[in-house]
C-alpha cells in the first residue's frame, strides 16, 4: 500500500525486508532513504486508540464502527507520515530528527485524541 501511494507521486521506492535486522529499508534511486522499524507502522498508536475506546465503552455497533473508521484514518495517516518523512529525508535531512520525533508523532496523537473526544462527547450526549 505504501509503495502504491508513493507511485501516485511518481516516486518509485523499493521496500527491502531484512531477515537479520529489525527494520525494512525504503530505497530510492539506489540509496537507503528510510528505515522502517516496528514503531513506524502505527500499531502502538492503534492499540492506545482502541484500548481507550474499549475501556470507556459501551461496546456496541457504533463503537465497533468508530474503531473501524479510526483504523482506516490511522492507517492513512501513517502512510502520509511516511511520505512526508521521505520527502524531509530527501529535501531537508537536517530537520528529519525534529520532525520525526516530535512533529509527526504529535500530529498522530492529536488525531487520536480528537477521535476520542468526539466519541466521549457523543456518548455522553446520548446518556443525558
N, C-alpha and C positions, 0 to 999 in steps of 0.2 A: 504494500500500500504506500509506504514511504517513497519507494522508487517511482511508482506511478505518479505520485503528486509532484515530485521533482521534475519528472519528464514533461509535465504541463508547461513548465517554465524553460523548457529546452535545456535542462541540466541533467545530464546522464551520469548518474552515480552508480558505483558498484559497491554492494554490501558484501563484505567478506567475513564469514564466521571463522573463528579460531577454536580448534579443539583443545588447545593448551593454554588459552588465555580467556579471562572472564569478560570479554567485550567483543563487539562487532566493529570492524573498521569500515568507515564510509570513505570510499576512494573516489577521486575525481581527477581526470587528466593525469593519471598515474601517480597522484600524491594522496597520502592519507590525510584527510581533512578533519574528520571527527572520529572519536572513539565512543561508541555507544555502550555504556555499562548498564547493568540491571536497573539502576535508579533512573535512567533516562527514559524508560518506557512508560512511566506514569502509573505503574501498578500500585506503588506505595500511596500515591495521591488518591487513586481509586478506592483502595482499601479504607483509607481515612474517611472518604466521602460516604461510602456505603455503610461503614460502621456507625457513623453518626446517625444516619437516617434510620437504620435498624434499631438503634438504641432509643431514639426519640419516638419511633413508632407512630401510629399503629401500622402494622404490616397489613396492607390491603392492595387492591389492584392499582390505586393511584400511586402508592409508594413504589410498587414494582415498575410502573410506567416511568416514574421520575428516575429511578435507578437506571433503567434502560436509556432514557434520554440523556441523563448525566454521563453515562458511559460513552455514548456517542460524542457528546460535547468534549469530554476529556480526551478521547482518542484523537479527535480533530485538532484540539489544542496542542497535543504532544507532537503531532506531525508538523503543525505550523511552527512550533518551538524549534524543532529540529531544522526546519528550513531556514528560519531566521538565524539560528546559531551557525548553520553552514555559511550563510551569507556573511555574518560577522567574522567567522574564521578566515574567510577568503579576502574580504574587503578591509576590515579593521581589526586585525587579530590582537592588537594591544588592548582592546576593550572586551575581549572574549571572556576573561575570568569574571569580571564585574557583572556583565550581562547574564552569563550562565548561572553564576552562583546566587545572585540577588534578584535581578530584574525579572527574568523569565520564571523563576521559582515563585516570586511574589505574585506575578500575574496569574499563574496556575492556581495558587492557593486562594487568591481573591475571587476567582471564578467559582471555586468550590464553596467558599464562604457565601457568595451571592446565591448559589443554588440552595444551600442550607437555609439561608434567611428566608427565601421565598417559600420553601417547604414549611418552615416553622410558622411563618406568618399566615399561610393558607390553612394550615392545620389548626392553629389557634382560632382563626376566624370561624371555622366550621364547628368548633367546640362551643363557642359562645353563643 
